[in-house]
Amino acid sequence: MSRSGSLRYYIAARLLLAPLMLWVITTVVFLLLRATPGDPVDALLGPRAPQAAKDELRGQLGLGKPLWFQYFDYMGALLRLDLGQSLISQGQSVWEIIQKFFPATVELAFFSLAIALVVGITVGMVSASRPDTVLDAVGRLFGILTYSVPLFWFGMLLQLIFSVQLGWFPLGTRFPINIPAPDGPTGLYTLDSLLHGNLTQFLTSLYYLALPCLSLGTLISGIFERIVRVNLKQTLQSDYVEAARARGIPESRILMNHGLRNTLIPVVTILGLTFAALLGGAILTEVTFSWPGLANRLYRAIAQRDYPTVQGIVVFFAAIVALVSILIDILNAYIDPRIRY
């Protein structure tokens, strides 16, 4: 099979697997929500409401139907891209909730990933270029700690030090209430403020982003540090690098042009998994810092037993992770034909 033919086959296989993965995730979430203790009717009316009122509301919401009927009804609506209506926020569709809260999560994830890449690649490069030294030991310790420290604990620690003790950063939220928030088409405060040429709003947005992004980005950077360190260390010991040293090429050029370029291929591979971890970490970060994002809204919906909102947000997140994973796989298959399987 030719290279272009094998690439098309690989892309088609990945695209066919994505709907199957989404169906499995949707089914698991649907069953788990109904298996966990708690009743959304009690969350709406309270546990002391009359039983007749509960039965009437349960019938209106379709919760009195058999489980299999609810499942097929939900899957049919999902095929029509209808995520349903929120049980708690009456009159608000799940799509409206996603549209309102998702930009805050995107902004948090983007800047956190930028911090993770810069910190992780830098520490990994320094550690790999100076093997068996104090810097190498510090780099390995950094990778272990950032991979094992609980995210919520680290976020609370940063709040305690930089917000409570030093007063350098706000404890939480996305924007101060005494300043008009940026209003624009994207919902991303940093981008909308730049589109309107408002430097004050832009700097304020970065100021409120700093601590939660530092918390999430630092811990995720350990993934990149470990990947870069291991692969760069192996690359710097390869024969073609030794040949470059023998020709008198400066070590800095060898590190950047020969070592780091080849090391970044597995970094691209791990981006898809890191993005999934980023969305999972966003839930803890948004709750810790009271960040008004979609992950925080998901946490509230779980606590309130808002079935349609939980299912809709989880499916939405799963679709994004699947799409990003497919794009990363296709990019890697194009760069390195050996991974097409």
C-alpha positions in Angstrom: 0.0 0.0 0.0 1.3 3.5 -0.9 2.0 6.1 1.7 -1.0 8.2 0.8 -3.2 5.1 0.7 -2.1 3.9 4.1 -2.6 7.4 5.6 -6.2 7.6 4.2 -6.9 4.1 5.7 -5.5 5.2 9.0 -7.6 8.4 9.0 -10.8 6.5 8.1 -10.2 3.9 10.9 -9.8 6.7 13.5 -12.9 8.5 12.3 -15.0 5.3 12.5 -13.8 4.6 16.0 -14.7 8.1 17.3 -18.6 7.6 17.2 -18.2 4.2 19.0 -16.1 5.8 21.7 -18.7 8.6 22.2 -21.5 6.0 22.3 -19.8 4.0 25.0 -19.1 7.1 27.1 -22.7 8.3 26.7 -24.1 5.0 27.8 -21.8 4.7 30.8 -22.6 8.2 32.0 -26.3 7.6 31.5 -26.3 4.4 33.6 -24.0 5.8 36.3 -26.1 8.9 36.9 -29.2 6.7 37.5 -27.3 4.3 39.6 -25.9 6.9 42.1 -28.0 7.9 45.1 -30.1 11.0 44.9 -33.2 12.1 43.0 -33.3 15.3 40.9 -37.0 15.7 41.9 -35.9 16.0 45.5 -33.2 18.5 44.4 -35.9 20.6 42.7 -38.8 20.4 45.3 -37.0 19.3 48.4 -37.3 16.0 50.3 -40.4 17.2 52.3 -42.5 18.0 49.2 -45.8 16.1 48.9 -45.5 12.8 47.1 -48.2 13.7 44.6 -46.2 16.8 43.6 -43.1 14.7 43.2 -44.9 12.1 41.0 -46.3 14.9 38.9 -42.9 16.5 38.3 -41.3 13.2 37.7 -43.8 12.5 35.0 -43.2 15.9 33.4 -39.5 15.3 33.3 -39.9 11.8 31.9 -38.2 10.2 34.9 -41.1 8.0 35.6 -40.6 6.0 32.3 -38.8 2.7 32.2 -35.0 3.0 32.1 -34.7 1.5 28.6 -37.3 4.0 27.3 -35.4 6.9 28.8 -32.2 5.6 27.2 -33.5 5.4 23.7 -35.3 8.7 24.1 -32.1 10.4 25.1 -30.0 8.7 22.3 -32.6 9.7 19.8 -32.4 13.3 20.9 -28.6 13.1 20.9 -28.6 12.0 17.3 -30.5 15.2 16.6 -27.8 17.1 18.5 -30.4 18.0 21.1 -28.7 17.9 24.6 -32.0 18.6 26.4 -33.1 21.2 28.9 -31.5 21.7 32.3 -33.6 20.5 35.2 -32.3 23.1 37.7 -32.0 26.1 35.4 -35.6 26.0 34.1 -36.0 27.2 30.6 -32.3 27.0 29.8 -31.0 24.4 27.3 -27.8 22.6 27.8 -26.4 24.1 24.6 -27.0 27.6 26.2 -25.1 26.5 29.3 -22.2 25.3 27.2 -22.2 28.5 25.2 -22.2 30.6 28.3 -19.5 28.8 30.4 -17.2 27.1 27.9 -15.2 30.2 26.9 -13.9 30.5 30.5 -12.7 26.9 30.4 -11.1 27.4 27.0 -9.2 30.4 28.3 -8.0 28.5 31.4 -7.0 25.5 29.4 -5.1 27.4 26.8 -2.9 29.4 29.1 -2.4 26.4 31.4 -1.2 24.4 28.5 1.1 27.2 27.4 2.7 27.3 30.9 2.9 23.5 30.9 4.7 23.4 27.6 7.2 26.1 28.4 8.0 24.9 31.9 8.0 21.2 31.1 10.2 21.4 27.9 12.6 23.9 29.6 13.1 21.7 32.7 13.4 18.6 30.6 16.0 20.1 28.3 18.1 21.3 31.2 17.9 18.0 33.0 18.7 15.9 29.9 21.6 18.1 28.8 23.4 17.8 32.2 23.0 14.1 33.1 23.9 12.8 36.5 24.3 16.3 38.0 22.4 18.3 40.6 20.2 19.9 37.8 19.4 16.4 36.5 18.3 15.3 40.0 16.2 18.5 40.5 14.5 17.9 37.1 13.7 14.3 38.0 12.3 15.4 41.4 10.3 18.1 39.7 8.7 15.5 37.3 7.8 13.2 40.2 6.3 15.9 42.4 4.3 17.6 39.7 2.9 14.2 38.7 1.9 13.1 42.2 0.8 16.3 44.0 -3.0 16.6 44.3 -4.2 19.4 42.1 -6.7 20.8 44.6 -4.1 20.8 47.4 -1.6 22.7 45.2 -4.2 25.2 44.2 -5.2 25.8 47.8 -1.5 26.2 48.8 -1.0 28.8 46.1 -4.1 30.7 47.3 -2.9 30.6 50.9 0.6 31.9 50.0 0.0 34.4 47.1 -3.6 35.5 47.9 -4.1 35.3 51.7 -0.5 35.8 53.0 1.0 38.1 50.3 -2.1 39.5 48.7 -0.5 39.5 45.3 -3.4 37.7 43.4 -7.2 37.4 43.9 -8.6 34.3 45.6 -10.8 33.4 42.7 -13.4 34.4 40.1 -12.7 35.6 36.5 -13.0 39.3 36.6 -13.6 42.0 39.3 -17.1 43.1 39.8 -16.2 46.8 39.9 -14.8 46.8 36.3 -17.0 46.1 33.2 -16.0 42.7 31.8 -15.0 42.5 28.2 -18.0 42.0 25.9 -17.3 40.4 22.6 -18.2 37.6 20.1 -15.8 35.0 21.5 -16.5 35.1 25.2 -12.7 35.0 25.8 -11.9 38.0 27.9 -8.3 38.3 26.8 -9.1 38.1 23.1 -12.2 40.3 23.3 -10.3 43.0 25.2 -7.6 43.0 22.5 -10.3 43.2 19.8 -11.7 46.3 21.4 -8.2 47.7 22.1 -8.8 47.9 25.9 -5.4 47.2 27.5 -6.8 47.6 31.0 -9.3 44.8 30.6 -6.6 42.6 28.9 -4.1 43.0 31.7 -6.9 42.5 34.3 -7.9 39.2 32.6 -4.3 38.0 32.6 -4.0 39.0 36.3 -7.1 36.9 37.3 -5.9 34.0 35.0 -2.4 33.9 36.5 -2.9 31.9 39.7 -5.3 29.2 38.4 -3.3 28.7 35.2 0.0 28.5 37.2 -1.6 25.9 39.4 -2.9 23.7 36.6 0.0 24.3 34.2 2.7 23.6 36.7 1.4 20.2 37.6 0.7 19.2 34.0 4.2 20.3 33.0 5.6 17.2 34.8 4.2 15.1 31.9 6.2 17.0 29.3 9.3 17.2 31.5 9.5 13.4 31.8 8.9 12.8 28.0 11.4 15.5 27.0 14.0 14.4 29.5 13.9 10.7 28.6 13.8 11.1 24.8 16.3 14.0 24.7 18.8 12.0 26.8 18.5 9.0 24.4 18.9 11.3 21.4 22.0 13.0 22.7 23.6 9.6 23.1 22.8 8.5 19.5 25.5 8.0 16.8 24.5 10.9 14.6 24.8 13.3 17.6 28.3 11.9 18.3 29.2 12.5 14.7 28.0 16.1 14.9 30.2 16.6 18.0 33.1 15.1 16.1 32.7 17.7 13.3 33.0 20.4 15.9 29.4 21.6 15.9 28.7 23.7 19.1 26.8 21.8 21.8 24.0 24.4 21.8 23.3 23.9 18.1 23.4 20.1 18.6 20.9 20.4 21.4 18.4 22.7 19.5 18.8 21.4 15.9 19.4 17.7 16.4 18.2 16.8 19.8 15.1 18.9 20.6 13.7 18.7 17.1 13.5 14.9 17.2 12.4 14.9 20.9 9.3 17.1 20.1 7.7 14.3 18.1 6.6 12.3 21.2 5.6 15.6 22.8 3.1 16.1 20.0 1.9 12.5 20.6 1.2 13.1 24.2 -0.7 16.4 23.6 -3.9 14.5 23.0 -3.7 12.7 26.3 -2.6 15.8 28.1 -5.6 17.7 26.7 -7.9 15.1 28.3 -6.0 15.5 31.6 -6.3 19.2 31.2 -10.1 19.1 31.1 -10.2 16.7 34.1 -7.8 19.0 36.0 -9.9 22.0 35.0 -12.8 20.7 37.2 -10.6 20.8 40.3 -9.0 24.1 39.4 -12.3 25.8 38.6 -13.9 24.6 41.8 -10.8 25.6 43.9 -10.6 29.1 42.4 -14.3 29.6 41.9 -13.7 29.9 38.2 -17.0 30.3 36.2 -16.2 27.7 33.6 -18.0 24.8 32.1 -16.1 22.3 34.4 -17.3 24.1 37.5 -20.8 24.1 36.0 -20.5 20.3 35.5 -19.5 19.9 39.2 -22.6 21.9 40.3 -24.8 19.8 38.0 -23.5 16.6 39.5 -24.2 17.8 43.0 -27.8 18.8 42.0 -28.5 15.6 40.0 -29.1 17.6 36.9 -29.1 14.6 34.5 -29.4 16.4 31.1 -26.7 19.0 32.0 -24.3 16.4 33.2 -24.8 14.1 30.2 -24.6 17.0 27.8 -21.4 18.5 29.2 -19.7 15.1 29.5 -20.6 14.2 25.9 -19.4 17.7 24.8 -16.1 17.2 26.5 -15.8 13.7 25.2 -16.4 14.9 21.6 -13.7 17.5 22.0 -11.2 15.0 23.4 -12.0 12.6 20.6 -11.6 15.3 18.0 -8.2 16.5 19.4 -7.0 12.9 19.7 -7.9 12.2 16.0 -6.1 15.4 14.9 -3.0 14.5 16.9 -3.0 10.9 15.6 -3.3 12.2 12.0 -0.5 14.7 12.5 1.7 12.0 13.9 0.9 9.6 11.2 1.8 12.2 8.6 5.1 13.0 10.4 6.1 9.4 11.2 4.6 6.7 8.9 5.8 3.9 11.3 2.9 4.6 13.7 0.2 3.7 11.2 -1.3 0.5 12.5 
